[in-house]
Amino acid sequence: RYVTTTMSGVNPNGTPYDDPGIPWVSYFNGGDALHGFLRSQYGFPQSLGCVEMPFASAGAIYPWTPIGTLVTIL
């Protein structure tokens, strides 16, 4: 759980990613997390398993998702 962090890993095509300054990060399944991320649209799969939200939305739910919070993705 981080107010801001660098998220890094490998994309499905094998290229690495290293994204600094990712806000409001709450990990729930290994490297999967709820977090802020700027996208042109939200509401459909476009990440490697994370739940990406506008910064304001991620900041609003961060206080409600302490470590151990059950997360169900529908």
Sequence and secondary structure as in RCSB ss.txt:
>XXXX:A:sequence
RYVTTTMSGVNPNGTPYDDPGIPWVSYFNGGDALHGFLRSQYGFPQSLGCVEMPFASAGAIYPWTPIGTLVTIL
>XXXX:A:secstr
 EEEEEEEEE TTS EEEEEEEEEEEEEETTEEEEE   S  SS  SSS EEE HHHHHHHGGG  TT      
